[in-house]
Amino acid sequence: CDGNLKTKYVSFGECRQGGNQKYCGLNTGFYFELERGLTLINGIRICTANDCRERDPMIVSLEGSNQSETNLTLGISWTLLYNDTSGLENITARNVCGLPQLFNNTIEYKSYRFLVHARQNRSDCVQYSEVQLYSF
């Protein structure tokens, strides 16, 4: 994430733009390795994009890993840290952040994966402007 609420991440998943199917954009996201190395994360906050509330993430997950890049791409090395609401359930405004969602975690990881499993309503994709990680 770039720290700019005016930009957004959009994923259609296996669907085409305008598809408006039940599963468009679901189970998509991204993974990354932190430059600073091992970091304890125990909170996440999602921010809405500029339009289309129906595309807002509702159920999200965050996973951590200390494996190599090859294992990360295969998806076999992730440990589930959070799988619950996004904090956007009652948010109708655009380009704003929901409440931080806190979770118990005592293990530092060098890589994290964020996925969206459900969105606000039927749409052709999922979109959000920011995913912010917290260490409390």
N, C-alpha and C positions, 0 to 999 in steps of 0.2 A: 504494500500500500504506500501511496505517495504523500500522505498527509494533506491531500487536497479533496475536499468534499464535492468539488465540481467535476471531478473525473469519476469514472465508474468502471466496474468489472461487469461484463455481461457474458453469460454462457447459455447457449442454446442446447448444449449436450448433443444428443443424437438427432435433434430436430432441426428443421429449417426455420428461418425467420418467417413469422406468420402462421406457424404450424398449430399453435394453441392446443397442444395435446397435454394430457394429464401429467406426463413425466418429463416434459421438456425442461432441460437445465438442471434437473435433480441429480444428486450424487456427483456433482461437479465442484471444482474448487481449485486449490493450488497447494503446493508444498514449497518450502524454502529452508535454507540453512542460514542460521544467524552468524553474522561476521564475528561477533564477539565470543562465539563458542557456546559452551554449556550455559544455559539460562533456565531458571525456575520460572515457569508461567503458571499462574493460578487464577487468571481472569481474562475475559474476552469481551469486546464491545464491537457491535456491528453498526454501520451507518447506512442510511437509506441513500438511494441515488436520486436523480433529478425528476423522475416521472414514474408512472405506472406502479402504484402501490401493490397491485396483484403480484408483482415480481419480487417483492421483498422476501428475504429468507425468514422462515419461521422456526424450523428445526435445523440446528447446525451441529457439527462435531469438530473437535480439535484433538489431534493425536500428536504424540511426540515420538522421536526416534534418535538413537545414537549410532545407527548403522551407516554403511557406506552409501554413496550415491546410487550404485547399481541396485541395491536392495530397496532403496526408497522408491525407485520407479516401478519395481515389481509389486509394491504394495504389501509386502510380507513382513515388514519390520516395524510396523506402527503399533504404539500402545495408546489405547483410548483414554483420554483425559476428561473429555466433556462431550455429552450427547444430549442436548436439551434445547430449550427455547433460545431464540436469538436476542430477546429483549426488545423486539420491534412489534410485538403483538398489538399494542395500543397506540402506535405511532402512525399518524397520517401525514405529517409534514414531510417535505422532501429535503434532502441534503442535511439531515440532522442525525445525530447518533442516539441509539437506544441506551438503556441502562447497562452498566457493566454486569456481566454474568460471572459470578465467582464460583470456584470449585476447589476441592481439596487436591493438592498435588505436592509431593515432597521430593520428586526426582527432577533433576536438571536434564534437559535435552538440548542437542545442538540443532535439530531439525524439527519442524512442525508442519502438520498438514491440516488444512481447513476444508471442510466439505459442507454443502447445503443438501439437506435431505427432504425438506418440505418448504413450500413457499406460501405466501398469503392466499393466493387464489389461482385459478386456471390461467395460464399464460404460455407464451411461446418460449420463455426463457426465465432465468434468474438474474437479478442485478443488485449491486450494492456499491457504495462509494468507498468504504473503508472497513478494514478488519483491524482492530487495535488489540494488542496483547498487553496484559498487565502482570506485574510481579509484586505482590503485597507481602 
